[in-house]
Amino acid sequence: MTADDSFGRLDDDDYPAYTMGRAAEMLGTTQGFLRAIGEARLITPLRSQGGHRRYSRYQLRIAARARELVDQGTPIEAACRIIILEDQLEEAQRINAEYRRATAPENAPPAT
């Protein structure tokens, strides 16, 4: 990968740019917390060639939500499940909205 390729990925939310240490520092949490949410299958960090965990900005946003719930007293396993369910609900709502737009009367073919 060239430097130009790397610069093009700076805006990519899914690019695994952050090491575990940096991710924990940015979130104000421990590396153990990141391992725990990984074990709970909330996020699955990519691995570098050396086997080190790498996190994307998207994954860091999910981890930040988990930390928020845990800080409020929610057990980590429950926090992970809540986030998964929130994500599923959001996806279902998006699909419903698309379906409604596609089946709205103004999109219906004219009667002949």
LOMAR-181719 format. One record per atom (N, C-alpha, C, O): atom name; residue in one letter; x, y, z. Coordinates in Angstrom, 2 decimals, padded with zeros to 5 digits. Example, Ala and Ser with C-alpha at 12.3 -4.5 7.8 and 13.67 -1.06 7.14 Angstrom:
<dokols>
atom, type, c1, c2, c3
N, a, 013.19, -005.69, 007.80
CA, a, 012.30, -004.50, 007.80
C, a, 013.20, -003.30, 007.80
O, a, 014.24, -003.32, 008.46
N, s, 012.85, -002.25, 007.08
CA, s, 013.67, -001.06, 007.14
C, s, 012.90, 000.03, 007.87
O, s, 013.41, 001.14, 008.04
</dokols>
This chain:
<dokols>
atom, type, c1, c2, c3
N, m, 000.85, -001.17, 000.00
CA, m, 000.00, 000.00, 000.00
C, m, 000.90, 001.23, 000.00
O, m, 001.85, 001.32, 000.78
N, t, 000.60, 002.16, -000.86
CA, t, 001.39, 003.38, -000.94
C, t, 000.82, 004.42, 000.01
O, t, -000.27, 004.27, 000.56
N, a, 001.59, 005.49, 000.20
CA, a, 001.14, 006.58, 001.06
C, a, -000.15, 007.18, 000.51
O, a, -001.03, 007.55, 001.28
N, d, -000.26, 007.29, -000.82
CA, d, -001.48, 007.84, -001.42
C, d, -002.68, 006.98, -001.09
O, d, -003.76, 007.50, -000.82
N, d, -002.51, 005.64, -001.10
CA, d, -003.59, 004.73, -000.74
C, d, -004.00, 004.95, 000.71
O, d, -005.19, 004.96, 001.02
N, s, -003.03, 005.11, 001.58
CA, s, -003.32, 005.31, 003.01
C, s, -004.07, 006.60, 003.25
O, s, -005.01, 006.62, 004.04
N, f, -003.68, 007.68, 002.58
CA, f, -004.36, 008.96, 002.76
C, f, -005.81, 008.87, 002.29
O, f, -006.69, 009.51, 002.87
N, g, -006.07, 008.08, 001.27
CA, g, -007.43, 007.90, 000.76
C, g, -008.33, 007.19, 001.76
O, g, -009.55, 007.29, 001.66
N, r, -007.75, 006.49, 002.70
CA, r, -008.54, 005.72, 003.67
C, r, -008.79, 006.49, 004.96
O, r, -009.46, 005.98, 005.85
N, l, -008.28, 007.70, 005.08
CA, l, -008.44, 008.46, 006.31
C, l, -009.91, 008.74, 006.63
O, l, -010.27, 008.86, 007.80
N, d, -010.73, 008.85, 005.62
CA, d, -012.15, 009.12, 005.82
C, d, -012.99, 007.84, 005.90
O, d, -014.21, 007.92, 006.05
N, d, -012.36, 006.69, 005.78
CA, d, -013.06, 005.41, 005.78
C, d, -013.34, 004.97, 007.22
O, d, -012.41, 004.65, 007.97
N, d, -014.62, 004.96, 007.62
CA, d, -015.00, 004.58, 008.98
C, d, -014.67, 003.13, 009.31
O, d, -014.58, 002.76, 010.48
N, d, -014.50, 002.30, 008.29
CA, d, -014.25, 000.88, 008.51
C, d, -012.77, 000.50, 008.45
O, d, -012.42, -000.66, 008.64
N, y, -011.92, 001.46, 008.18
CA, y, -010.48, 001.18, 008.09
C, y, -009.91, 000.97, 009.50
O, y, -010.06, 001.85, 010.35
N, p, -009.27, -000.16, 009.76
CA, p, -008.74, -000.46, 011.10
C, p, -007.45, 000.30, 011.39
O, p, -006.36, -000.26, 011.27
N, a, -007.58, 001.54, 011.76
CA, a, -006.44, 002.42, 011.91
C, a, -005.87, 002.50, 013.33
O, a, -004.76, 002.99, 013.51
N, y, -006.61, 002.02, 014.32
CA, y, -006.22, 002.25, 015.71
C, y, -005.78, 000.97, 016.41
O, y, -006.46, -000.06, 016.35
N, t, -004.64, 001.04, 017.06
CA, t, -004.17, -000.09, 017.86
C, t, -005.04, -000.21, 019.11
O, t, -005.79, 000.71, 019.44
N, m, -004.93, -001.32, 019.78
CA, m, -005.71, -001.52, 021.00
C, m, -005.36, -000.46, 022.04
O, m, -006.25, 000.10, 022.69
N, g, -004.08, -000.19, 022.21
CA, g, -003.66, 000.81, 023.19
C, g, -004.21, 002.18, 022.88
O, g, -004.70, 002.88, 023.77
N, r, -004.13, 002.58, 021.62
CA, r, -004.64, 003.89, 021.20
C, r, -006.16, 003.95, 021.35
O, r, -006.70, 004.96, 021.80
N, a, -006.85, 002.88, 020.96
CA, a, -008.30, 002.83, 021.07
C, a, -008.73, 002.96, 022.53
O, a, -009.64, 003.73, 022.84
N, a, -008.08, 002.22, 023.42
CA, a, -008.41, 002.30, 024.85
C, a, -008.16, 003.71, 025.37
O, a, -008.96, 004.24, 026.15
N, e, -007.07, 004.31, 024.95
CA, e, -006.75, 005.68, 025.38
C, e, -007.82, 006.66, 024.90
O, e, -008.27, 007.52, 025.67
N, m, -008.22, 006.54, 023.65
CA, m, -009.22, 007.45, 023.09
C, m, -010.56, 007.31, 023.80
O, m, -011.28, 008.30, 023.96
N, l, -010.90, 006.09, 024.22
CA, l, -012.18, 005.84, 024.88
C, l, -012.12, 006.06, 026.39
O, l, -013.15, 006.09, 027.06
N, g, -010.91, 006.22, 026.91
CA, g, -010.76, 006.38, 028.34
C, g, -011.09, 005.11, 029.09
O, g, -011.67, 005.16, 030.18
N, t, -010.73, 004.00, 028.52
CA, t, -011.03, 002.70, 029.12
C, t, -009.78, 001.84, 029.13
O, t, -008.69, 002.32, 028.83
N, t, -009.93, 000.59, 029.48
CA, t, -008.77, -000.32, 029.52
C, t, -008.77, -001.22, 028.30
O, t, -009.78, -001.38, 027.61
N, q, -007.63, -001.80, 028.05
CA, q, -007.54, -002.78, 026.98
C, q, -008.39, -004.01, 027.31
O, q, -008.93, -004.66, 026.42
N, g, -008.49, -004.31, 028.60
CA, g, -009.33, -005.43, 029.03
C, g, -010.79, -005.23, 028.66
O, g, -011.49, -006.18, 028.30
N, f, -011.26, -003.98, 028.74
CA, f, -012.63, -003.67, 028.34
C, f, -012.82, -003.99, 026.85
O, f, -013.82, -004.59, 026.46
N, l, -011.86, -003.58, 026.02
CA, l, -011.94, -003.86, 024.59
C, l, -011.91, -005.36, 024.32
O, l, -012.64, -005.86, 023.46
N, r, -011.09, -006.08, 025.06
CA, r, -011.06, -007.53, 024.92
C, r, -012.43, -008.13, 025.29
O, r, -012.93, -009.03, 024.62
N, a, -013.02, -007.62, 026.38
CA, a, -014.30, -008.15, 026.86
C, a, -015.42, -007.95, 025.84
O, a, -016.22, -008.85, 025.62
N, i, -015.49, -006.77, 025.23
CA, i, -016.55, -006.57, 024.23
C, i, -016.26, -007.35, 022.96
O, i, -017.18, -007.68, 022.21
N, g, -015.00, -007.65, 022.72
CA, g, -014.66, -008.54, 021.62
C, g, -015.10, -009.97, 021.91
O, g, -015.64, -010.65, 021.04
N, e, -014.86, -010.42, 023.14
CA, e, -015.28, -011.77, 023.55
C, e, -016.80, -011.90, 023.54
O, e, -017.33, -012.98, 023.27
N, a, -017.49, -010.80, 023.83
CA, a, -018.96, -010.80, 023.79
C, a, -019.47, -010.68, 022.35
O, a, -020.68, -010.68, 022.12
N, r, -018.57, -010.58, 021.41
CA, r, -018.87, -010.50, 019.98
C, r, -019.62, -009.24, 019.58
O, r, -020.38, -009.23, 018.60
N, l, -019.40, -008.18, 020.36
CA, l, -020.00, -006.90, 019.97
C, l, -019.22, -006.31, 018.80
O, l, -019.81, -005.82, 017.84
N, i, -017.91, -006.37, 018.89
CA, i, -017.05, -005.95, 017.79
C, i, -015.99, -007.02, 017.57
O, i, -015.61, -007.72, 018.50
N, t, -015.53, -007.13, 016.35
CA, t, -014.45, -008.06, 016.02
C, t, -013.34, -007.26, 015.36
O, t, -013.41, -006.96, 014.17
N, p, -012.31, -006.91, 016.13
CA, p, -011.24, -006.13, 015.53
C, p, -010.49, -006.95, 014.49
O, p, -010.38, -008.17, 014.59
N, l, -009.99, -006.25, 013.50
CA, l, -009.13, -006.91, 012.53
C, l, -007.77, -007.11, 013.17
O, l, -007.46, -006.50, 014.19
N, r, -006.98, -007.95, 012.59
CA, r, -005.65, -008.23, 013.12
C, r, -004.59, -007.77, 012.12
O, r, -004.73, -007.94, 010.91
N, s, -003.53, -007.19, 012.66
CA, s, -002.40, -006.80, 011.82
C, s, -001.66, -008.07, 011.42
O, s, -001.98, -009.16, 011.89
N, q, -000.67, -007.93, 010.57
CA, q, 000.12, -009.10, 010.17
C, q, 000.80, -009.74, 011.36
O, q, 001.06, -010.94, 011.37
N, g, 001.10, -008.94, 012.37
CA, g, 001.73, -009.45, 013.58
C, g, 000.73, -009.99, 014.60
O, g, 001.13, -010.44, 015.67
N, g, -000.56, -009.95, 014.28
CA, g, -001.59, -010.49, 015.15
C, g, -002.17, -009.49, 016.14
O, g, -002.96, -009.88, 017.01
N, h, -001.79, -008.22, 016.04
CA, h, -002.29, -007.21, 016.97
C, h, -003.68, -006.72, 016.53
O, h, -003.96, -006.60, 015.33
N, r, -004.52, -006.45, 017.50
CA, r, -005.87, -005.97, 017.21
C, r, -005.81, -004.54, 016.66
O, r, -005.04, -003.71, 017.13
N, r, -006.65, -004.30, 015.65
CA, r, -006.79, -002.97, 015.05
C, r, -008.27, -002.63, 014.98
O, r, -009.09, -003.45, 014.58
N, y, -008.60, -001.40, 015.38
CA, y, -009.99, -000.97, 015.47
C, y, -010.27, 000.16, 014.48
O, y, -009.41, 001.01, 014.22
N, s, -011.48, 000.16, 013.95
CA, s, -011.92, 001.23, 013.05
C, s, -012.67, 002.28, 013.86
O, s, -013.02, 002.06, 015.02
N, r, -012.92, 003.42, 013.24
CA, r, -013.70, 004.47, 013.91
C, r, -015.11, 003.98, 014.20
O, r, -015.68, 004.30, 015.24
N, y, -015.67, 003.21, 013.28
CA, y, -017.01, 002.66, 013.51
C, y, -017.01, 001.77, 014.75
O, y, -017.92, 001.87, 015.58
N, q, -016.02, 000.92, 014.89
CA, q, -015.92, 000.05, 016.06
C, q, -015.72, 000.86, 017.34
O, q, -016.24, 000.49, 018.40
N, l, -014.98, 001.94, 017.25
CA, l, -014.76, 002.78, 018.42
C, l, -016.06, 003.46, 018.87
O, l, -016.28, 003.64, 020.06
N, r, -016.92, 003.82, 017.92
CA, r, -018.21, 004.39, 018.29
C, r, -019.07, 003.36, 019.02
O, r, -019.75, 003.70, 019.99
N, i, -019.04, 002.13, 018.57
CA, i, -019.79, 001.06, 019.24
C, i, -019.21, 000.82, 020.63
O, i, -019.96, 000.68, 021.60
N, a, -017.90, 000.78, 020.73
CA, a, -017.25, 000.58, 022.03
C, a, -017.57, 001.73, 022.98
O, a, -017.75, 001.51, 024.18
N, a, -017.65, 002.94, 022.46
CA, a, -017.99, 004.10, 023.30
C, a, -019.41, 003.97, 023.84
O, a, -019.67, 004.32, 024.99
N, r, -020.33, 003.47, 023.02
CA, r, -021.71, 003.25, 023.48
C, r, -021.73, 002.18, 024.57
O, r, -022.43, 002.33, 025.57
N, a, -020.95, 001.12, 024.38
CA, a, -020.87, 000.07, 025.40
C, a, -020.33, 000.63, 026.70
O, a, -020.84, 000.33, 027.78
N, r, -019.30, 001.44, 026.60
CA, r, -018.72, 002.03, 027.81
C, r, -019.74, 002.92, 028.52
O, r, -019.83, 002.91, 029.74
N, e, -020.51, 003.67, 027.75
CA, e, -021.54, 004.54, 028.33
C, e, -022.53, 003.71, 029.15
O, e, -022.88, 004.09, 030.27
N, l, -022.98, 002.59, 028.59
CA, l, -023.93, 001.74, 029.31
C, l, -023.30, 001.11, 030.55
O, l, -023.93, 001.05, 031.61
N, v, -022.06, 000.65, 030.43
CA, v, -021.36, 000.04, 031.56
C, v, -021.15, 001.08, 032.65
O, v, -021.30, 000.77, 033.84
N, d, -020.80, 002.29, 032.27
CA, d, -020.61, 003.36, 033.26
C, d, -021.90, 003.68, 034.01
O, d, -021.87, 004.17, 035.13
N, q, -023.05, 003.39, 033.39
CA, q, -024.35, 003.62, 034.02
C, q, -024.75, 002.43, 034.90
O, q, -025.82, 002.45, 035.52
N, g, -023.91, 001.40, 034.95
CA, g, -024.19, 000.26, 035.82
C, g, -024.69, -000.99, 035.12
O, g, -025.04, -001.96, 035.79
N, t, -024.75, -000.97, 033.81
CA, t, -025.21, -002.14, 033.06
C, t, -024.07, -003.16, 032.96
O, t, -022.95, -002.79, 032.61
N, p, -024.34, -004.43, 033.27
CA, p, -023.30, -005.43, 033.10
C, p, -022.84, -005.48, 031.63
O, p, -023.63, -005.23, 030.72
N, i, -021.58, -005.79, 031.41
CA, i, -021.01, -005.70, 030.06
C, i, -021.73, -006.60, 029.06
O, i, -021.94, -006.20, 027.92
N, e, -022.11, -007.81, 029.49
CA, e, -022.81, -008.72, 028.57
C, e, -024.17, -008.13, 028.17
O, e, -024.57, -008.21, 027.01
N, a, -024.87, -007.54, 029.14
CA, a, -026.16, -006.91, 028.86
C, a, -025.98, -005.68, 027.97
O, a, -026.78, -005.45, 027.06
N, a, -024.95, -004.90, 028.22
CA, a, -024.68, -003.72, 027.39
C, a, -024.45, -004.13, 025.94
O, a, -024.96, -003.49, 025.02
N, c, -023.69, -005.18, 025.75
CA, c, -023.43, -005.66, 024.38
C, c, -024.72, -006.10, 023.71
O, c, -024.95, -005.80, 022.54
N, r, -025.55, -006.82, 024.44
CA, r, -026.83, -007.29, 023.88
C, r, -027.74, -006.11, 023.55
O, r, -028.39, -006.11, 022.50
N, i, -027.79, -005.12, 024.42
CA, i, -028.60, -003.92, 024.16
C, i, -028.16, -003.25, 022.86
O, i, -029.00, -002.87, 022.04
N, i, -026.86, -003.11, 022.68
CA, i, -026.34, -002.44, 021.48
C, i, -026.67, -003.24, 020.23
O, i, -027.02, -002.67, 019.20
N, i, -026.55, -004.56, 020.31
CA, i, -026.89, -005.42, 019.17
C, i, -028.37, -005.26, 018.83
O, i, -028.73, -005.15, 017.66
N, l, -029.22, -005.26, 019.85
CA, l, -030.67, -005.09, 019.61
C, l, -030.99, -003.71, 019.06
O, l, -031.86, -003.57, 018.19
N, e, -030.31, -002.67, 019.55
CA, e, -030.52, -001.33, 019.02
C, e, -030.16, -001.28, 017.54
O, e, -030.86, -000.67, 016.74
N, d, -029.07, -001.93, 017.19
CA, d, -028.62, -001.96, 015.79
C, d, -029.63, -002.71, 014.92
O, d, -029.94, -002.27, 013.81
N, q, -030.14, -003.83, 015.42
CA, q, -031.13, -004.60, 014.67
C, q, -032.41, -003.80, 014.47
O, q, -033.01, -003.83, 013.40
N, l, -032.84, -003.08, 015.52
CA, l, -034.04, -002.25, 015.43
C, l, -033.85, -001.15, 014.39
O, l, -034.74, -000.90, 013.57
N, e, -032.70, -000.50, 014.43
CA, e, -032.42, 000.58, 013.46
C, e, -032.45, 000.05, 012.03
O, e, -032.99, 000.70, 011.13
N, e, -031.88, -001.12, 011.82
CA, e, -031.88, -001.73, 010.48
C, e, -033.31, -002.08, 010.05
O, e, -033.68, -001.83, 008.90
N, a, -034.11, -002.64, 010.94
CA, a, -035.49, -002.98, 010.62
C, a, -036.29, -001.73, 010.28
O, a, -037.09, -001.74, 009.35
N, q, -036.07, -000.65, 011.02
CA, q, -036.77, 000.60, 010.74
C, q, -036.36, 001.17, 009.38
O, q, -037.19, 001.71, 008.66
N, r, -035.08, 001.04, 009.04
CA, r, -034.60, 001.51, 007.73
C, r, -035.26, 000.71, 006.61
O, r, -035.69, 001.28, 005.60
N, i, -035.34, -000.60, 006.78
CA, i, -035.95, -001.46, 005.76
C, i, -037.43, -001.14, 005.62
O, i, -037.95, -001.07, 004.51
N, n, -038.12, -000.93, 006.75
CA, n, -039.55, -000.56, 006.70
C, n, -039.76, 000.75, 005.97
O, n, -040.68, 000.87, 005.16
N, a, -038.91, 001.73, 006.23
CA, a, -039.04, 003.03, 005.57
C, a, -038.83, 002.88, 004.05
O, a, -039.56, 003.48, 003.26
N, e, -037.85, 002.08, 003.66
CA, e, -037.62, 001.84, 002.23
C, e, -038.82, 001.16, 001.60
O, e, -039.24, 001.51, 000.50
N, y, -039.37, 000.18, 002.29
CA, y, -040.54, -000.54, 001.78
C, y, -041.72, 000.41, 001.62
O, y, -042.41, 000.37, 000.60
N, r, -041.95, 001.26, 002.62
CA, r, -043.06, 002.21, 002.53
C, r, -042.89, 003.17, 001.37
O, r, -043.85, 003.49, 000.67
N, r, -041.65, 003.64, 001.16
CA, r, -041.41, 004.54, 000.03
C, r, -041.66, 003.82, -001.29
O, r, -042.23, 004.40, -002.22
N, a, -041.24, 002.58, -001.37
CA, a, -041.39, 001.82, -002.62
C, a, -042.86, 001.48, -002.92
O, a, -043.23, 001.33, -004.08
N, t, -043.68, 001.36, -001.89
CA, t, -045.08, 000.97, -002.10
C, t, -046.06, 002.13, -001.93
O, t, -047.27, 001.92, -001.92
N, a, -045.53, 003.33, -001.80
CA, a, -046.40, 004.51, -001.66
C, a, -047.23, 004.71, -002.92
O, a, -046.77, 004.37, -004.01
N, p, -048.45, 005.25, -002.80
CA, p, -049.34, 005.44, -003.97
C, p, -048.69, 006.21, -005.11
O, p, -048.95, 005.90, -006.27
N, e, -047.87, 007.20, -004.81
CA, e, -047.27, 007.98, -005.90
C, e, -046.27, 007.15, -006.71
O, e, -045.92, 007.54, -007.82
N, n, -045.82, 006.03, -006.17
CA, n, -044.91, 005.16, -006.90
C, n, -045.65, 004.04, -007.63
O, n, -045.04, 003.25, -008.34
N, a, -046.95, 003.98, -007.44
CA, a, -047.73, 002.93, -008.09
C, a, -047.84, 003.24, -009.59
O, a, -047.91, 004.41, -009.98
N, p, -047.86, 002.21, -010.42
CA, p, -048.00, 002.44, -011.88
C, p, -049.39, 002.98, -012.17
O, p, -050.35, 002.64, -011.48
N, p, -049.51, 003.81, -013.20
CA, p, -050.83, 004.36, -013.52
C, p, -051.79, 003.25, -013.96
O, p, -051.38, 002.29, -014.61
N, a, -053.07, 003.41, -013.59
CA, a, -054.09, 002.42, -013.98
C, a, -054.43, 002.64, -015.44
O, a, -054.47, 003.77, -015.93
N, t, -054.68, 001.54, -016.12
CA, t, -055.03, 001.65, -017.56
C, t, -056.43, 001.20, -017.81
O, t, -056.89, 001.22, -018.95
</dokols>
